[in-house]
Amino acid sequence: MIPGIRHRNRQFRPRLVPGIAAAGFIALTLALGHWQARRAEEKIELGLRLDAAEREPVLSVPGVLTDASVFDHRRVSARGTFVARATLLLDNKVLHGIAGYHVLTPLRIEGSQIYVLVNRGWIAAGERSVLPAVSTPADLQSIEGIALTPSRRFLELAPEASSGPTRQNLILEREEKRLGLKLQPFVVEQTSSAPDGLAREWARPDAGVDRHRIYALQWYSFAALTAVLYVVLGFKRLDGHRD
C-alpha cells in the first residue's frame, strides 16, 4: 500500500519542494498578520493613554533635562521664546489631501538654556522649489500641547544632509548636534491656538486601528488559503498504484 492519507481514489502525497515553499509562505503571512495585530493593539493602548491624560493635570516642561517616559503622551505646557532660525520643516505631511510640512521650532524654556522642540502645526508645501514662509513670534510665548517621543519606525538608507531646514525624518539626538542646543527628549505637539496661520489638526494615535485589523485578517486568510491549497493539490489520483 502506498503510504499517506487516502480519500476515495485519491491519496495525499506531499512533495518536498512545494512543502517547503508552502511552509515558508505560511510562516511569512502569519508573521505579517501578527505584526498588524500588534500594531492595532499598540495604537489602542496609545489612544487609551491619551484619553487618560485628558483627565490628568497639565505638566509643566522644566528647565532641566528630564526623562521622556514621564511626559510621553501627557498634556504639557511650556513657557519661553522660539528660536526662529532653527525652525525645521518635516516633509511628506498630508492634510485634507494636500501635501505640506510640519513646522518644528525649538522653544527655549524661560530662565534656562534647555530647549524643547515644538511641532507648531502644518503648512502647505506649495511650489517645491520655494519653501513656505513661516511666521514665528519673537516675544515670550506660553504654549500647551501633547508631549510625544518621536517614532523610530522608518527606513533611512543614509543620514540626511544637514543643509537646509527640510527633514524627511526626525531624530532628536541628531538635531541636538546640528543645532547645538540641549533638547528635551520629546516633542510638544502644540494644541493651543496662535496667530501663525498653521493648522493644528492632529490625528489620534489610535487612528487606523480598523485598517490594521483588516490587513491582519487578510494575511491570516492568505496563510489559511495556502494551507488548504497545499493539502488539496497534494491529493493525487490513484491509478493502479502508479503516480
C-alpha positions as CSV (number, residue, x, y, z in Angstrom):
1,M,0.0,0.0,0.0
2,I,1.2,3.4,-0.8
3,P,1.8,5.4,2.4
4,G,-0.3,8.5,3.0
5,I,-3.8,9.7,3.7
6,R,-6.3,8.2,1.2
7,H,-9.7,9.6,0.2
8,R,-11.7,7.5,-2.2
9,N,-9.5,7.1,-5.3
10,R,-7.0,9.8,-4.2
11,Q,-4.1,9.7,-1.9
12,F,-2.2,12.6,-0.2
13,R,1.4,12.6,-1.4
14,P,3.3,15.6,-0.1
15,R,6.3,16.8,-2.1
16,L,9.4,18.2,-0.5
17,V,9.9,21.4,-2.5
18,P,6.2,22.5,-2.6
19,G,6.0,21.7,1.1
20,I,9.0,23.9,1.9
21,A,7.6,26.7,-0.2
22,A,4.1,26.4,1.4
23,A,5.6,26.3,4.9
24,G,7.7,29.4,4.2
25,F,4.8,31.4,2.8
26,I,2.5,30.4,5.7
27,A,5.2,31.4,8.2
28,L,5.7,34.8,6.4
29,T,1.9,35.6,6.2
30,L,1.4,34.6,9.9
31,A,4.2,36.8,10.9
32,L,2.8,39.8,8.9
33,G,-0.6,39.1,10.4
34,H,0.8,39.1,13.9
35,W,2.6,42.3,13.2
36,Q,-0.5,44.1,12.0
37,A,-2.5,42.8,15.0
38,R,0.2,44.1,17.4
39,R,0.2,47.5,15.7
40,A,-3.6,47.7,16.2
41,E,-3.2,46.8,19.9
42,E,-0.3,49.3,20.3
43,K,-2.5,52.1,18.8
44,I,-5.4,51.2,21.0
45,E,-3.2,51.4,24.1
46,L,-1.9,54.8,23.0
47,G,-5.4,56.1,22.5
48,L,-6.4,54.9,26.0
49,R,-3.3,56.7,27.4
50,L,-4.3,59.9,25.6
51,D,-7.8,59.7,27.0
52,A,-6.4,59.1,30.5
53,A,-4.1,62.1,30.0
54,E,-7.1,64.4,29.3
55,R,-8.2,63.7,32.9
56,E,-4.8,64.3,34.4
57,P,-3.2,67.7,35.3
58,V,-1.1,69.5,32.8
59,L,2.6,69.0,33.4
60,S,5.0,72.0,33.0
61,V,8.1,71.3,30.9
62,P,11.0,72.0,33.2
63,G,14.2,74.0,32.5
64,V,16.3,70.9,33.2
65,L,16.7,67.8,31.1
66,T,14.2,65.1,32.1
67,D,13.0,61.6,31.4
68,A,10.8,61.3,28.3
69,S,8.7,58.5,29.8
70,V,7.4,60.9,32.5
71,F,5.9,63.2,29.8
72,D,5.1,60.8,26.9
73,H,1.5,61.3,25.8
74,R,0.8,63.7,28.6
75,R,-0.7,67.2,28.3
76,V,2.1,69.7,28.9
77,S,2.6,73.4,29.0
78,A,5.8,75.3,28.2
79,R,6.8,79.0,28.5
80,G,9.7,80.5,26.7
81,T,10.9,82.1,23.4
82,F,11.1,80.4,20.0
83,V,14.4,80.2,18.1
84,A,13.1,81.1,14.6
85,R,16.5,80.5,12.9
86,A,16.4,76.8,14.0
87,T,12.9,76.0,12.5
88,L,12.7,72.6,10.8
89,L,10.2,71.5,8.2
90,L,9.2,67.8,8.4
91,D,8.3,66.8,4.9
92,N,5.6,64.5,3.5
93,K,2.8,65.6,5.8
94,V,-0.6,65.5,4.2
95,L,-3.7,67.3,5.4
96,H,-7.1,67.0,3.6
97,G,-5.3,65.6,0.6
98,I,-2.8,68.5,0.4
99,A,1.0,67.9,0.7
100,G,2.8,70.0,3.2
101,Y,5.2,70.2,6.1
102,H,5.0,70.1,9.9
103,V,6.8,73.1,11.3
104,L,9.0,72.4,14.3
105,T,10.7,75.2,16.2
106,P,12.8,74.9,19.4
107,L,11.4,76.8,22.4
108,R,14.0,78.0,25.0
109,I,12.4,77.3,28.3
110,E,12.2,80.6,30.3
111,G,15.1,81.0,32.7
112,S,17.2,78.2,31.4
113,Q,19.4,77.0,28.5
114,I,17.2,74.0,27.8
115,Y,15.0,73.8,24.7
116,V,12.0,71.8,23.7
117,L,11.1,71.1,20.1
118,V,7.6,72.3,19.4
119,N,5.6,70.9,16.5
120,R,3.6,74.1,15.9
121,G,1.4,72.7,13.1
122,W,1.0,72.1,9.4
123,I,1.7,74.3,6.4
124,A,1.0,73.6,2.7
125,A,4.1,72.9,0.6
126,G,3.1,74.9,-2.5
127,E,5.9,75.1,-5.0
128,R,8.6,72.6,-4.0
129,S,11.3,74.9,-5.3
130,V,10.4,77.6,-2.7
131,L,10.0,76.8,1.0
132,P,6.9,78.3,2.6
133,A,7.3,81.4,4.8
134,V,6.6,80.6,8.4
135,S,5.7,83.4,10.9
136,T,7.4,82.9,14.3
137,P,6.6,85.2,17.2
138,A,9.7,86.8,18.8
139,D,8.2,87.6,22.3
140,L,7.7,85.3,25.3
141,Q,5.2,82.5,24.5
142,S,3.1,80.2,26.6
143,I,2.0,77.1,24.7
144,E,0.2,73.9,25.5
145,G,0.2,70.5,23.8
146,I,0.9,66.8,24.0
147,A,4.4,65.5,24.7
148,L,5.4,62.8,22.2
149,T,8.5,60.7,21.8
150,P,9.3,60.7,18.0
151,S,8.9,57.3,16.4
152,R,12.0,55.5,15.1
153,R,9.8,53.3,12.7
154,F,11.2,54.4,9.4
155,L,13.8,53.2,6.9
156,E,16.7,55.5,6.3
157,L,19.3,54.3,3.8
158,A,21.7,57.2,4.6
159,P,21.7,60.1,7.1
160,E,20.1,63.2,5.8
161,A,22.3,66.1,4.7
162,S,22.4,68.9,7.3
163,S,22.0,71.8,4.8
164,G,18.6,73.5,4.8
165,P,15.7,73.2,7.2
166,T,13.8,70.3,5.5
167,R,13.8,66.9,7.1
168,Q,12.4,63.5,6.0
169,N,12.7,62.0,9.5
170,L,13.1,63.5,12.9
171,I,15.8,62.1,15.2
172,L,16.2,64.4,18.3
173,E,19.8,63.4,19.1
174,R,20.8,64.3,15.6
175,E,19.0,67.6,15.6
176,E,20.6,68.4,19.0
177,K,24.1,68.1,17.5
178,R,23.2,70.0,14.4
179,L,21.6,72.9,16.2
180,G,24.0,73.0,19.1
181,L,21.0,73.1,21.6
182,K,20.2,71.0,24.6
183,L,16.8,69.5,23.7
184,Q,14.3,67.7,25.9
185,P,13.9,64.1,24.8
186,F,10.4,64.7,23.5
187,V,8.4,66.9,21.1
188,V,5.4,69.0,22.1
189,E,2.6,68.7,19.6
190,Q,1.0,72.1,20.1
191,T,-2.7,72.3,20.7
192,S,-3.0,75.8,21.9
193,S,-4.0,78.5,19.3
194,A,-1.6,81.0,17.9
195,P,-1.8,83.7,15.1
196,D,0.7,82.0,12.9
197,G,-1.5,80.6,10.1
198,L,-0.6,76.9,10.9
199,A,-3.1,74.2,11.0
200,R,-3.2,72.1,14.2
201,E,-5.4,69.1,13.3
202,W,-3.6,66.2,14.9
203,A,-4.6,62.6,14.2
204,R,-5.3,60.5,17.3
205,P,-2.7,57.8,17.9
206,D,-5.4,55.1,17.6
207,A,-6.4,56.2,14.1
208,G,-6.2,53.4,11.6
209,V,-6.8,50.6,14.0
210,D,-9.5,49.1,11.8
211,R,-7.1,49.2,8.8
212,H,-4.5,47.2,10.8
213,R,-7.1,44.7,11.7
214,I,-8.3,44.3,8.1
215,Y,-4.7,43.8,7.0
216,A,-4.1,41.2,9.8
217,L,-7.2,39.3,8.7
218,Q,-6.0,39.4,5.0
219,W,-2.6,37.9,6.0
220,Y,-4.2,35.2,8.1
221,S,-6.5,34.4,5.2
222,F,-3.6,34.0,2.9
223,A,-2.0,31.6,5.4
224,A,-5.1,29.5,5.7
225,L,-5.7,29.5,1.9
226,T,-2.1,28.4,1.3
227,A,-2.5,25.5,3.7
228,V,-5.8,24.4,2.2
229,L,-4.4,24.6,-1.4
230,Y,-1.4,22.6,-0.4
231,V,-3.5,19.8,1.1
232,V,-6.0,19.8,-1.8
233,L,-3.3,19.8,-4.5
234,G,-1.3,17.2,-2.6
235,F,-4.0,14.6,-3.3
236,K,-3.1,12.5,-6.4
237,R,-5.4,10.2,-8.2
238,L,-4.6,6.5,-7.8
239,D,-4.3,4.6,-11.0
240,G,-3.2,1.1,-10.3
241,H,-0.9,2.3,-7.6
242,R,1.0,4.3,-10.1
243,D,1.8,8.1,-10.0
